[in-house]
Amino acid sequence: TFKNVSFSYNNNRSILKNISLDIPAGKKIAIVGPSGAGKSTIINLISRFYEFDSGDITIDGISIRKYDLKSLRNKVSVVLQDVFLFADSLFNNITLFDSRISKDKVIEAAKNIGVHDFIESLPNGYDYNVKERGVMLSTGQRQLIAFLRAYISEPSILVLDEATSSVDSYSEEIIQRAIDTLTKGKTSIIIAHRLSTVKNADKIIVMEQG
């Protein structure tokens, strides 16, 4: 819940002006609007990458300022437009070296969101080295890996920030299916320009100039 939240990056210009917004647990909210309207700022505030100027943001009735920062961020998974992959195996890029996540769990998750076949088609499958910034994969393929990474972390709140904006039409259908699985029953906030991404939302928020 956002209660009269205002925010500015500097004193001269307000980005968010008195925003009040309620996102029920397990629902999918889409946020649309022109560049600079404050869409990405909203999700940056949820993870406390910035501190809001006034008002409050609560999760389950508790102000996010009262949560331990690490535990708050562990519960919020963010998928961005620009996916960062490092020079290592796909498996390590998916698990981020979390030893508690087994290969069987990764494979099961990949099958659930429809990316297992694509990974298996690569040389060495899950052990395929994607090289620096994932240059061995297409934009759509990198995006699918980011979805799998988010899915396996089992977040309470899922945020997709323009996660489908630079995807080709070939990947779009697979990605849309992955998004549907990823957001099912999850409290989800989706920022997007594509109608196909937002039309299944429970509520659409339109932002303009904060």
N, C-alpha and C positions, 0 to 999 in steps of 0.2 A: 504494500500500500504506500502510495506517495501522498503526503499531506502537505499541501501548499508549499511545494519545494521550489526554491529559486536558486539559481547558480550563475556565476559569471567567472570567466577565466581571468579577467582583470576588471578593475572597478568601472571602466568606461562602458562596457557592453554586457548586458544581461543575455545569457543564452537560454535559460529556462526561467519562465515568469509564472510563479504561483501555480505549479502543476499539481493537480490532484488526480489520482488514478488508482483504481483497485483491480488487482489481477487475482482472481480466485485460484486456489490450488488446483493443479491438473488441467487448467485451461490454456488455450493457445491464443495469444494476443499478437496482432500485427500492428506495426507502427509504420506509417507512410508519410511522405511529405518531401518537399524539395531539399536539396543540399543546404546545410547550414541551419535547418529548422530546429535542431536540437535532439535528433533521434539517437545518435550514437552517444551523446552526452548522458542521456537517461541510463543507458546500460553501463556506462563507465562509473556512474554514481552508485549503482547497485553493488558493484564489486569493490567500491571504495577506492578506485584509482584516483578519484578526486573527492574532496569533501564539499558537500552542498553548503550554501550560504545561510539558508533559513528553511524552516519547515522540518519535516522528518520523513524518513523512509523506514518502514517496518516490515519484518518478515515474521509471520505468525504472531503479530502483535508486539514484537520486541524491536526496538530501534536497532538498525544495523550497526550503530556506533557502540552498542553494548556487546556485540558478538566479537569473539576472538578473530582477528583478521585472517589468520591462516584457515581456521575452520569455516569462516564465511566463504572464502574463495574456493575451498574444497567442495562446497555445495553448489557453486555456480560454474557452469561450463560454458565457455564462450567460443563460438566458431566465427572467425573473421573472413573477410573477402580474400585477404592475402595470407595463405597458409604457409607457415614456416616448417619445413622439414630439414633435418640435418643429415650429413653424410654418414649414413649407417643403414642397417637393415630396416625393412618395413616394420618388422616385429618391434624393434626398439623404438621406432618412431611412433608406433601405436601405443605401446605401454609406457613410454617415457621412463624406461628402466625400473619400473615398479615390479619388484620380484614377486609380489603377491599375485600378479596376473599371469596365469598359465597360458601356454600356447593353445590348449584346448578351449579355454574361455575366449581367446581372441578369435579362433576359427568359428565358434558358435555365434559370437556377436557379428562377425563378418557375414555369416549366412543369414542371420536375422535381418540385417539391413541391405542385403543383396549385393555385397561387394566381394564375396569369397571367390566367385568364378573369375573375376577380373584379376585378383591377386594371384590365383593359381596359374593364370595364363602367363604370368611374368617369369623370366628365368629365375630359378631358385625360389619362386613363390614368396613366402613370408620372410625369407632370408635375402631377398633381392636388395642390393645396395642402391638407394635412390640418389646418391651423390648430393653434393652441397645444394641446399635449398630445394631439393627434390627435382632437379633438372631432368631426370630420366623419366618423369611422369608428365602427363598433360595437366592443364589447369583443372579440368574436371576430375581427373584421377586424384590429384592432390586434395581436392575438396572432399572426395569420398573418404580419403584416409583421415581427414580432420573430423568428419562425422563419426567414423569408427572410433577415433580417439575419445571423442566426447561421449559416445554411447557407452564405452567400456568403463568410463569413470563414474557412471551411475549418478549423475548430478540430481539435485532436488530442483534446481532452476536451470533451464537451458536457454541460451541466448544465441541467436543466429543474426549476425550483423552483415547484411549484404552478401551472404554466403553463396548466393547463386548468381551474382550479377555478371561475372565474366565467364560463364559456363556455356559451351557450345550446345546446339540443339541435340546432338547425339547423346551427350552426358545428361541433359536436362531431365529426361524421363527416369533414368536410374537415380539421379539425385533427388527428384521429387518423391520417389518411392522411399528412398532412404530417410528423407525428412519426415514423411508420414509415420514411419516406424519409430524414428528418433523422438518425435514429439508426442507420441501416443501416451496419454495419461500423465504427461510431464507438464509442469508449469513452464510454458514456453513463451519467449518474447522474440518475435521475428521482425527484423527490419529488412524491407525488400522493396524493389521497384517492380518486380515481375508479378503480374496478376496471378499466374499459376501458383506462386508461392504463398500469396496472402489470402486467396479466395476461400480456403478451408479453415480460416481462423474463426474462433468463437466471437472475437470482437476486433474491430479495426479502429485504430486511433489515428486521426489525421493531425499532423503538426504543421504549424506555419509560424515562423519568426518567434519560436519559443512558447 
